[in-house]
Amino acid sequence: MQIHSQVLLRWSLPLEDHPELAPERVPSSFRILIVNEDMRSADTLKRTLSDLGYATTFTAYSARRALEVAVDFLPAVALLDLELPDMTGYQLANKFRSHLSQPMRRVPLVAIAELQRYGNSELTRAAGFMGCLAKPVPPQELNALLNRWLFVTL
């Protein structure tokens, strides 16, 4: 028998104090793919993105599903959990980087780690990720990473 605690983490964002976090600045064409097997964690991340103004997201609960939908969804950025049920986030990153579709090979990847460990950033950078964030994902750090690519894709 598995028992799961029901903890929901919500971050309050003082958007009026930070105009760079304002929702109206994010175009709907900036699509974010969330890949995380834990539904609560994925939903919390999706809610955080929504609070930051990123409305166009798709959530895949396995690496296989992410690969199936990514070609049609064409994400501007993909947030990959490093611990997935069918392969690791590193293996999924490798599949993105070796994909037949050139746009898929160029999708910026952000690693989402269960814990912040020494060496995570070096390992994820070597695997082709643009950054690594630990759970619970701090909204300001996530927004800073996403803003790097937001204005490049406009």
Steps between C-alpha positions, in 0.01 A plus 500: 500500500634841404418809696556838342490822690303779341719805526441786263768765479389843382734790450370851533645722232498875545454562128431868546850542652663309213378618158729248332277226646182654362273243326408723205858486370486127414363417153283189454746374237756440778414137574641305794512122521495362856623142539446364851353169616365642826163661425499724807849626429415556133178682592685721748756585233223571248327729753828681569547553127145629472560743789806625312288553186607194299162365391587262217626179657466128442569241769635155418527248783759280326796545267330293230193726506722810490671374185162421338350846554808721473515496119144633465506723810836659400602631843713811537644340819469156663515447878620144560491316831823302536320198651235369261339154504609387153842667470708764673480867413855469366390226259201708392729800440715277280191396301406866451855585386512209253143539368444492121315832514743792512266723705480224763879480522511874580238512778660651813480253790475574873569217747275469804679307776350345811784645709771755438819296503859600455586454133142510367563813295815359343334166417191660353699752295711216361176320405375804306276666758501881526450484876403288799245590768420305818147426621309693614589717204553865605280715273752784462779260394268322257385831354859620461589185304191524281552870431832415333305332218177695510624796298716284273187319377294813432 
